[in-house]
Amino acid sequence: RDPAGTTFLYILYVESLKLAPEMSDLAGQPVVCRWYVDSDNACSEPLTLLDGEAVSAVYPAFLAVSFDGAVRSRSVTMTLSQAHGPEHLGVASLDLSGFSVDETFKLESVELLSQTGVVAIADLHTACQQRWLLEGPVVRHAEAFFVDPAEDAQAKHLYQHIVGGGESAEATEVAAAKTGGDEAAERKAEEALQKERREEEERKEQDRRAEEEARARRRLEEEREREKQAEALQRERREEDERRDRDRRAAEEAVSSRGRGARR
């Protein structure tokens, strides 16, 4: 796992696609869903759009991304593109900050747009987990990148859970232990899964406390700034009063001097 707790694996699951009514001329055309993040991209298998009917896409993509702080933000582009050509038929500009921040899936309808309007609507489910690897430490990367479930253990577990009704993340070891009848291994794997959940809760609590402390610091800074402004205003008023008093005394002295000159 990432010891800093700032690297995550996002699940971007396109469940279905439906053509907009005015785009019926695209029915029967093979298309793909594409994702673009930083300098990496991912692509679905081809599917054929239908007129007036949603098409099952069943396309999960897995994005590994590291963040510098508590705010999880990264620009993400989703496209509906020709399966056998370079043209993007519809585009949606999204941000990870609008996606689910934990393992609970968040559903949203995403409009894929062209210059003429809505081309299609995608049902997008998003979730994320803290990044972990079976071998070696998690390495932070400056850019986000997509991982292949065939080559990445965490993505494989999540893929099985999504499309195959299989295990949740890090639960394959539990299932293997049960199959082999190894109670000690099963208990160890379940403890590892519980530890992961506790660490995730601790991280959330740390983020919450950090945000509260940041808000408190901002309030203190704002209060100090207001006090400085009030002191500056009072100082300006005192200086203005002193200037007026000097002007008044100077005028009085001038009048008194003229009076003494007239008496002589």
C-alpha positions in Angstrom: 0.0 0.0 0.0 1.0 3.6 -0.4 2.4 4.6 3.0 1.4 8.3 2.3 -2.2 7.3 1.5 -2.3 9.6 -1.5 -2.4 7.1 -4.3 -5.7 5.6 -5.4 -7.2 3.3 -8.0 -10.3 4.7 -9.6 -13.0 2.6 -11.2 -14.6 4.2 -14.2 -17.4 1.8 -15.2 -19.5 2.7 -18.3 -22.5 0.5 -17.9 -24.6 1.6 -20.9 -24.9 4.1 -23.7 -28.0 5.5 -25.3 -28.2 7.6 -28.5 -29.9 11.0 -28.3 -33.2 10.9 -30.3 -31.8 13.4 -32.9 -28.7 11.2 -33.5 -30.6 8.1 -34.9 -28.4 8.2 -38.0 -25.6 6.8 -35.9 -27.6 3.7 -35.1 -25.9 0.5 -36.3 -22.5 2.2 -36.4 -19.7 0.5 -34.4 -18.2 2.8 -31.7 -15.8 2.7 -28.8 -15.6 4.5 -25.5 -12.3 6.2 -24.8 -10.7 7.8 -21.7 -8.0 10.4 -21.7 -6.1 11.4 -18.6 -2.7 13.3 -18.7 -0.7 11.5 -21.4 -2.5 8.1 -21.1 -5.7 6.7 -22.6 -7.9 3.6 -22.5 -10.4 2.2 -24.9 -13.3 -0.2 -24.8 -14.2 -3.0 -27.1 -16.4 -2.0 -30.1 -20.1 -1.9 -29.6 -23.0 -1.1 -31.9 -25.5 1.7 -31.0 -29.2 1.2 -31.4 -31.9 3.7 -32.2 -34.0 4.6 -29.1 -32.6 1.9 -27.0 -29.7 1.8 -24.4 -26.8 -0.5 -25.3 -25.0 -2.5 -22.6 -21.3 -1.4 -22.6 -20.0 -3.2 -19.5 -16.7 -1.3 -19.8 -14.7 -0.8 -16.6 -11.4 1.1 -16.8 -9.0 1.3 -13.9 -7.0 4.5 -13.3 -4.1 4.8 -10.9 -3.4 8.4 -9.7 -1.4 10.1 -7.0 -2.4 13.4 -5.4 -0.3 16.0 -3.6 -2.8 16.8 -1.0 -6.3 16.1 0.4 -8.0 17.6 -2.7 -8.4 14.9 -5.4 -8.8 16.7 -8.7 -7.6 15.7 -12.2 -9.1 16.5 -15.6 -10.6 13.5 -17.4 -12.0 13.3 -20.9 -14.4 10.7 -22.0 -15.2 10.3 -25.7 -17.6 8.3 -27.9 -15.4 7.6 -31.0 -15.5 5.7 -34.3 -14.4 2.1 -33.8 -12.4 2.1 -37.0 -11.6 5.7 -37.5 -10.0 8.7 -35.7 -13.2 10.8 -35.3 -14.7 11.6 -31.9 -18.5 11.6 -32.2 -19.1 13.0 -28.7 -16.9 14.4 -25.9 -17.4 14.9 -22.1 -15.0 16.9 -20.0 -15.0 15.6 -16.4 -12.9 15.8 -13.2 -12.0 13.2 -10.6 -13.2 15.6 -7.9 -16.8 14.8 -9.1 -16.4 11.0 -8.8 -16.9 8.8 -5.8 -14.2 9.2 -3.2 -14.5 5.7 -1.7 -15.7 2.1 -2.5 -19.3 3.1 -2.7 -20.3 3.4 -6.4 -21.6 6.8 -7.5 -23.9 6.8 -10.6 -24.2 9.7 -13.0 -25.5 10.3 -16.4 -22.8 11.8 -18.7 -23.8 13.7 -21.8 -21.4 13.2 -24.7 -21.5 16.3 -26.8 -20.6 17.5 -30.3 -20.8 20.9 -31.7 -24.5 20.3 -32.6 -25.6 19.1 -29.2 -26.0 15.8 -27.2 -24.9 12.7 -29.1 -25.4 10.1 -26.5 -25.8 9.6 -22.7 -23.6 7.2 -20.8 -24.5 5.7 -17.4 -21.2 6.0 -15.5 -20.4 4.4 -12.2 -17.3 5.5 -10.3 -15.6 4.3 -7.1 -12.1 4.2 -5.8 -9.8 2.3 -3.4 -6.5 3.2 -1.9 -3.8 1.7 -4.2 -2.2 -1.6 -3.2 0.1 -4.1 -4.8 0.8 -7.7 -3.9 4.5 -7.3 -4.5 6.6 -4.3 -3.7 5.6 -0.8 -2.5 3.3 1.6 -4.2 5.3 4.1 -6.2 3.9 7.6 -6.7 3.8 8.8 -10.3 3.5 12.4 -11.5 0.9 11.4 -14.1 -2.2 9.2 -13.9 -2.2 6.0 -15.9 -4.5 3.1 -16.7 -3.8 -0.4 -15.5 -4.7 -3.7 -17.1 -6.8 -6.2 -15.0 -4.9 -9.0 -16.7 -1.6 -7.7 -15.3 -2.6 -5.8 -12.1 -3.9 -7.8 -9.1 -6.0 -5.0 -7.6 -7.7 -4.2 -10.9 -8.3 -7.9 -11.5 -10.1 -8.3 -8.2 -12.2 -5.3 -8.9 -12.9 -6.4 -12.5 -14.1 -9.8 -11.2 -16.3 -8.0 -8.7 -17.9 -5.8 -11.3 -18.4 -8.0 -14.4 -18.2 -11.5 -12.9 -19.9 -11.1 -9.5 -16.6 -12.1 -8.0 -14.5 -11.0 -5.1 -14.0 -7.5 -3.8 -10.6 -6.0 -3.6 -8.1 -8.1 -1.7 -10.7 -10.8 -1.1 -9.4 -13.4 -3.6 -6.9 -14.6 -1.0 -9.8 -15.1 1.4 -11.7 -17.2 -1.3 -8.5 -19.2 -2.1 -8.0 -20.0 1.6 -11.6 -21.2 2.0 -11.3 -23.4 -1.1 -8.2 -25.0 0.3 -9.7 -25.4 3.8 -6.8 -23.4 5.3 -8.4 -21.6 8.3 -5.2 -19.9 9.3 -4.7 -18.4 5.9 -8.4 -17.4 5.7 -8.2 -15.7 9.0 -5.0 -13.9 8.0 -6.5 -12.7 4.8 -9.6 -11.5 6.5 -7.5 -9.6 9.0 -5.6 -8.0 6.2 -8.9 -6.9 4.6 -10.1 -5.5 7.9 -6.8 -3.7 8.4 -7.2 -2.1 5.0 -10.7 -0.9 5.9 -9.4 0.5 9.3 -6.6 2.3 7.6 -9.0 3.8 5.1 -11.2 5.0 7.9 -8.2 6.4 9.7 -7.1 8.2 6.5 -10.6 9.7 6.2 -10.5 10.8 9.8 -7.1 12.4 9.2 -8.4 14.2 6.2 -11.4 15.5 8.1 -9.2 16.7 11.0 -6.8 18.3 8.5 -9.7 20.1 6.8 -11.0 21.3 10.2 -7.6 22.5 11.2 -7.2 24.3 7.9 -10.6 26.0 8.3 -9.6 27.0 11.9 -6.3 28.5 10.6 -8.2 30.4 7.8 -10.7 31.8 10.4 -7.8 32.9 12.6 -6.0 34.5 9.7 -9.1 36.3 8.6 -9.7 37.5 12.2 -6.1 38.8 12.4 -6.5 40.5 9.1 -9.7 42.2 10.3 -7.9 43.3 13.4 -5.1 44.7 11.3 -7.5 46.6 9.1 -9.3 48.0 12.2 -6.0 49.1 13.7 -5.0 50.7 10.4 -8.4 52.5 10.2 -8.1 53.7 13.8 -4.5 54.9 13.1 -5.7 56.8 10.1 -8.4 58.5 12.1 -6.0 59.5 14.8 -3.6 60.9 12.3 -6.4 62.8 10.6 -7.6 64.2 14.0 -4.0 65.2 14.8 -3.7 66.9 11.4 -6.9 68.8 11.9 -5.8 69.8 15.4 -2.5 71.2 14.1 -4.3 73.1 11.3 -6.7 74.5 13.9 -3.9 75.7 16.2 -1.9 77.1 13.3 -5.0 79.1 12.2 -5.5 80.4 15.7 -1.9 81.4 16.1 -2.1 83.2 12.7 -5.2 85.2 13.8 -3.6 86.0 17.2 -0.4 87.2 15.5 -2.4 89.5 13.1 -4.2 91.0 16.2 -1.0 91.8 18.0 0.4 93.5 14.9 -2.7 95.7 14.5 -2.4 96.8 18.2 1.1 98.0 17.7 
